Amino acid sequence: MAADTREAISFSSEIAGGTYLNQYQNTIVSESNSPVDAFQTISNSKSLQNNLLGSESDLSSESRSRLYKGLIGKANEKIGMATGRALLTIEAVVSGAASLNAVGRLGVGLLSRGAAKASASVVEEVAVHGNSLKSFKPTWGYKLFSEDGTFLKNGITSKLVPETRYTKAFMQGKYMEAIPFPNRAAAYEWEFMQNTIQRGPLNLNMY
């Protein structure tokens, strides 16, 4: 079973005993009793993402880039779907209330409050932590240096002042060069690419 997933191939091949090897770009991701979309498995596993996007990955740099873009696209897709459901819920309930002339003011009020409650529950689904790739919060990309100019780390932070990402004690003898990004995902992509080019001694992962 092959599936074209955002320019990257997920493939399941059956071996002896009815077991399937689920592969992503010819790299085995998992074994199962039925075909499984390897990309979906990766998107649900932080450890797999670390392994496949890291410097020790069996994937080529091009395949890693495609995987990364696919994961970003999936995160943004979830936001759009949840927001759409919230809008449809409000429209359906309010439109229903308007068409029921016999309901009266009290009934319309109850239905309207029901719409607000339903939309709030979906909005909670959309609400994300500032460190999530789904966050639209402005985020800094930064390079950390020691005061003698030695490069130490690529990183990102949503702190208003990027230097406050660390304690004052840690920042003694160090400085930052920061670049603003409109959201977390854009900063994350920048960090990944910078670590591909030059990974600092304090960068334990690719991001």
C-alpha positions as CSV (number, residue, x, y, z in Angstrom):
1,M,0.0,0.0,0.0
2,A,1.5,3.3,-1.1
3,A,0.2,6.7,-0.1
4,D,1.4,10.1,-1.4
5,T,1.6,12.3,1.7
6,R,2.7,15.9,1.1
7,E,5.3,15.0,-1.5
8,A,6.6,12.2,0.7
9,I,5.9,8.4,0.3
10,S,4.5,6.2,3.0
11,F,4.6,2.5,2.0
12,S,3.5,-0.7,3.6
13,S,4.9,-4.1,2.5
14,E,3.6,-7.5,3.6
15,I,6.2,-10.0,4.9
16,A,5.8,-13.6,6.2
17,G,3.0,-14.3,8.7
18,G,0.7,-11.4,7.6
19,T,3.0,-8.8,9.2
20,Y,3.4,-5.4,7.5
21,L,6.5,-3.2,7.5
22,N,5.4,0.4,7.3
23,Q,8.0,2.6,5.7
24,Y,8.6,6.3,5.1
25,Q,10.9,7.1,2.2
26,N,12.2,3.5,2.4
27,T,12.9,3.8,6.1
28,I,11.0,1.3,8.3
29,V,8.9,3.2,10.9
30,S,6.8,0.4,12.4
31,E,5.4,-3.2,12.1
32,S,1.7,-4.0,12.2
33,N,-0.9,-6.6,11.4
34,S,-2.4,-4.3,8.7
35,P,-1.1,-1.5,6.5
36,V,-0.5,1.7,8.4
37,D,0.3,5.2,7.1
38,A,3.9,5.8,8.2
39,F,3.5,9.5,8.0
40,Q,0.6,9.5,10.4
41,T,2.6,7.3,12.8
42,I,5.5,9.8,12.7
43,S,3.1,12.8,13.2
44,N,1.9,11.2,16.4
45,S,5.3,10.4,17.8
46,K,7.8,13.0,19.1
47,S,10.5,10.4,19.4
48,L,10.2,9.3,15.8
49,Q,10.3,13.0,14.7
50,N,13.5,13.5,16.6
51,N,15.1,10.4,15.1
52,L,14.0,11.0,11.5
53,L,14.8,14.8,11.5
54,G,18.0,14.5,13.5
55,S,21.6,14.4,12.2
56,E,21.7,10.6,12.7
57,S,18.6,10.1,10.5
58,D,18.6,7.5,7.7
59,L,16.7,10.0,5.6
60,S,18.4,12.2,3.1
61,S,18.4,15.9,3.7
62,E,15.8,16.4,1.0
63,S,13.5,13.7,2.6
64,R,14.0,15.3,6.0
65,S,13.0,18.7,4.6
66,R,9.8,17.1,3.0
67,L,8.9,15.4,6.2
68,Y,9.4,18.6,8.2
69,K,7.2,20.6,5.8
70,G,4.5,17.8,5.9
71,L,4.4,17.9,9.7
72,I,4.0,21.7,9.6
73,G,1.3,21.4,7.1
74,K,-0.6,18.9,9.2
75,A,-0.4,21.1,12.3
76,N,-1.8,24.1,10.3
77,E,-4.5,21.8,8.8
78,K,-5.8,20.9,12.3
79,I,-6.2,24.5,13.2
80,G,-8.3,25.2,10.1
81,M,-10.5,22.2,10.6
82,A,-11.3,23.1,14.2
83,T,-12.0,26.7,13.4
84,G,-14.3,25.7,10.6
85,R,-16.3,23.4,12.9
86,A,-16.8,26.2,15.3
87,L,-18.2,28.5,12.6
88,L,-20.5,25.9,11.3
89,T,-21.8,25.1,14.8
90,I,-22.6,28.7,15.4
91,E,-24.3,29.2,12.0
92,A,-26.4,26.0,12.3
93,V,-27.7,26.7,15.8
94,V,-28.4,30.4,15.3
95,S,-30.0,29.8,11.9
96,G,-32.2,27.1,13.5
97,A,-33.3,29.5,16.2
98,A,-34.2,32.1,13.7
99,S,-36.4,29.7,11.7
100,L,-38.4,28.6,14.7
101,N,-40.9,31.5,15.1
102,A,-42.8,29.6,17.8
103,V,-39.8,29.3,20.1
104,G,-40.1,32.9,21.3
105,R,-37.5,35.1,22.9
106,L,-36.7,32.7,25.7
107,G,-36.2,29.8,23.3
108,V,-34.0,31.8,21.0
109,G,-32.0,33.0,23.9
110,L,-31.4,29.4,25.1
111,L,-30.4,28.3,21.6
112,S,-28.0,31.2,21.2
113,R,-26.4,30.4,24.6
114,G,-26.1,26.8,23.3
115,A,-24.3,28.0,20.2
116,A,-21.9,30.0,22.3
117,K,-21.2,27.0,24.5
118,A,-20.7,24.7,21.6
119,S,-18.3,27.2,19.9
120,A,-16.4,27.7,23.1
121,S,-15.8,23.9,23.4
122,V,-14.3,23.9,19.8
123,V,-12.3,27.0,20.5
124,E,-10.8,25.2,23.5
125,E,-9.6,22.6,21.0
126,V,-8.0,25.3,18.9
127,A,-6.4,27.0,21.9
128,V,-2.8,25.9,22.1
129,H,0.3,26.4,24.3
130,G,2.7,29.0,23.2
131,N,5.4,26.4,22.5
132,S,3.1,24.4,20.1
133,L,3.7,24.6,16.4
134,K,0.0,25.5,16.1
135,S,0.6,28.8,18.0
136,F,0.2,32.0,16.1
137,K,2.1,33.9,18.7
138,P,5.0,36.0,17.3
139,T,8.3,34.1,18.0
140,W,11.9,35.0,17.9
141,G,14.6,32.9,16.2
142,Y,18.0,33.5,17.8
143,K,21.6,32.6,17.7
144,L,23.4,32.5,21.1
145,F,27.1,33.4,21.3
146,S,29.7,33.6,24.1
147,E,31.1,37.1,24.5
148,D,34.2,36.1,22.6
149,G,32.0,35.4,19.5
150,T,31.9,31.6,19.8
151,F,28.7,30.2,18.4
152,L,26.7,28.2,21.0
153,K,23.2,27.6,19.9
154,N,20.3,28.1,17.5
155,G,16.9,28.5,19.3
156,I,13.4,30.0,19.3
157,T,11.4,31.8,22.0
158,S,8.1,33.5,22.3
159,K,9.3,35.7,25.1
160,L,8.7,39.4,24.5
161,V,12.4,40.1,25.1
162,P,14.3,37.0,23.7
163,E,17.2,37.3,26.2
164,T,14.7,36.5,29.1
165,R,14.4,33.0,27.6
166,Y,17.4,32.3,30.0
167,T,18.3,33.4,33.5
168,K,20.5,36.5,34.0
169,A,23.1,34.2,35.5
170,F,23.1,32.0,32.4
171,M,23.4,35.0,30.1
172,Q,26.4,36.4,31.8
173,G,29.2,36.4,29.2
174,K,26.8,35.6,26.4
175,Y,24.8,37.6,23.9
176,M,22.0,36.9,21.3
177,E,21.3,37.9,17.7
178,A,17.5,37.6,17.3
179,I,15.2,37.5,14.2
180,P,11.4,38.0,14.5
181,F,8.9,35.6,13.0
182,P,5.1,35.9,12.7
183,N,4.4,32.5,14.4
184,R,5.9,29.5,16.0
185,A,6.0,27.3,12.9
186,A,8.0,29.8,10.9
187,A,10.5,30.2,13.6
188,Y,10.7,26.4,14.0
189,E,11.4,25.9,10.3
190,W,14.2,28.6,10.5
191,E,15.7,26.8,13.6
192,F,15.7,23.4,11.8
193,M,17.4,24.8,8.7
194,Q,20.0,26.7,10.8
195,N,20.8,23.4,12.7
196,T,21.1,21.7,9.3
197,I,23.7,24.3,8.3
198,Q,25.5,24.7,11.7
199,R,24.5,23.0,14.9
200,G,25.8,24.6,18.1
201,P,27.3,22.6,21.0
202,L,24.2,23.5,23.1
203,N,21.8,22.2,20.4
204,L,21.0,18.7,21.7
205,N,18.4,18.1,18.9
206,M,17.7,19.6,15.5
207,Y,15.1,21.8,17.1
